[in-house]
C-alpha cells in the first residue's frame, strides 16, 4: 500500500466527503443507486491507488460508463435479497422442518447476495466484463476474501453503531454518516482490494506470456 503524508490523507478525507455527498444526491432517484455506487467505487479505486483523479469529473465519468451494469447488478442482487428475506419470514411463521428449511435457505440467500453485492462493484469498475462474469467473479472473490466484505460492512455500520451506543454520540454519528457513511466503507474495500487486483493481474500477465 502506498505511503501517504498527513496532508495527502487530509485531502483524501475532504474528497471523500464530497464523493459521499455526490453519491447520496445521485441515489435519491432510487433507480440510480447502482450507477452512483459504481461511480463512487471508480473514484475510490483511484484514491486507494494514489492515481490522479478529480472527484467531480471522475464520478460522472464512472456514472456514465457503468450505468447499465451498475443498475443491473443492483436489481438482480436486490431481488435475491428481497426473495431471501421473504423466504426467511415465511419460515418464521411456518412450523416444523419446512419452516426451519425456509429460514435456512433465506439466510443463505441473504448472505450470498450481500457478499456478491459487496465486491460486484469493485469488479465491474476495475474490469470490462460481461454481467454474468462480473457476478461470478464477485461471488468467487467475496467468499475467498470474506475479510474484505466484513471490513466494508463494519465501516458501513460504524456511525449507526456509534449513535446506537449512546444518544449523546448522535451529535457525532449523524453528521459523520452524512459526510462519510457511504464513502468510508467503499474506500476501505478499495484499499484492501489493491492486493487482490495485483494478484489477479499478475496471474493474467503470466498467462499472456505463456501464450506468446
N, C-alpha and C positions, 0 to 999 in steps of 0.2 A: 504494500500500500504506500503511495507517495507520501513523503513527509510534507507537512504544511506548517506555515508560521501562524501565530495568533491572528495576524492581520488577515491572512487568507481564510482562516476559519470564521472570522467576523464577517467577511464578505459573503461567504457561503451561507451563513446564518441569515443575513439580510436578504440574499437572493432566494433562500428557501421560504422566507416569509412571503415574498412577492409571488413565488411559484404556488404556494399554498392558497393564497387569495385568488389567483387566476383560476386554479383548479376548482375551488369552491364555486366561484361565479359561473364557470362553464359547466358545472354539474347541475345547476338549477333547472335547466330544461328536462332533466331526468334522462332523456334518450341520448344525451351527450356524455353520460358518465364514463362509458368505455373509452371514447376518444380523448376525453380530458385526462383520464388516468394514464393512458398511453403517452400522452403529451408530457405529463409530469415525469414519467419514467425516462423518457428520452432526454429531458434536461438533467435529471438527477444522475443519469449514467455518465454524462459529461462532467458533472461536478465531481463524482467519485473518481473519475479517471484523470482529473486535472487537465481536461481538454478545454480549449477555448469555447465559450458559449455566451450568449446573451439570453436572459430568461424570456423576454417578450418574443424575440424573433424565433428562437428555437422551440418555444412552447407551441406557437401557432404552426410552425413547420411540422412538428410532431403530430399535432392535432389533425392537420390535413392528410398527412402521409398515412396515419394509422386509423383513420376514421372507420373504415369498413371492418377491419379485423378487430379493432378495439370494441366496437359495438357488438359484433358477432360473438366474441368471447364472453362479454358481459351477459348477453341474452342467454346463451347456451348454459353457462355455469350458474347464472341466476335462476334459470328454470330448474336445473338439477337441485340447487339449494331449496327452492320452493317445494318441489315434489318430495324431497327427502324430509323436509320439515313437516309436511302434511302426513307423510307416512309415519313419522315418529309420533305425531299427535294422535293418529288413528290407533297406533299400537298402545298408547297410554290408556285409551278407553276400551280396548278390546281385551277380554280376559283370556287367560291360558297361554299356551305356547304360541298361538298365532299373534297375540299381542306382543309378546317378547320378540318374536321374529321381526315384526314390523318396526319395533323400536330399534332393533339391532341394525336392520337394513337402512333405516333412516339416519342413524348416527354415522354409519359408514359412508353413506352418500354425502352427508354434510361435511365430513372430514375430507373426503376426496375432492369435493367442489372447492372448499376453502384452500386446500393445498394447491390445487391446479390454478385457481384464481390468483394466488399469491405470486406464482412465478410465470404465469402466462404473459404478463405484460413485459417483464424483463426479456423474455424470449422474443416476442414479436417486435419489440422496438430495437433489439440488437441485430436480428437476422431477418432477411426477407424470405419467409417460408409460407407454404400453404397453410390454411387454417387448421386442417387435420393434423399436420405435422407440429404446429405450434402447441396444440392441446396435448398431443402425445409426448412431446419433449418436456412440456411443463409438468406433466404427471410424473415422468421418469425423474426429472431433476428435483422436484419437490420432495418425493419420497426417498430419494437418495441423499438429499441435503435438508432434512427436517429442521436443522438449526436455523436456516435462513428464514423459513416460514415462521418459526416460533419467535425469532428475534423481531421480525416485522410486526407480528401480532402483538408482542409485548410493547413495542414502541407505539403502536396504534392505541393500545389500552392505557398508556402511561398517564395522560391527562385526565381521562374519565376516572381512572382508579384514584388519582390524586384528589379529585373532587369528592369521590365517594368515601374516601378515607376520613375526611374531616370537612364539615361545612365551612370552616374557616379558610380552607385551602381553595375553595371555589373561586376566590378572587384572583388566584394564580392559574387555576385549571382552565377556566373558561376562556380567558384571552390567550392562554398558551395553546389550547386546542384550536382556536380560530386562526392563530398565526402559524402553527406548526403541526396541527393534528394529522393532516394528510401527508405533508412533505417529509416529516421525520421518519415514519416507517419506510417510505419509498427510498430515502437516502440510505438508511441502514441496510436495506436489502441490496441496493446497488453497490454499496461498499463491500458487502460480503460476496456478491456475485463476481467481483473482479477476478478472484482465483478460478471460479468456475468458467468464466469466459476464456481466460488464458489457457486452461486445461483443454477445453473443447477446441479452441483454435489451434493449439499446438498439435493436437491429435489430427485435426483436419489437414494441417500443413504437412504432417508426416505421411498421411495417405496420398496427398497430391504428389509428393516427392517420389513415392513408390511407383505411381502410375506414369511418371515422366519417362 
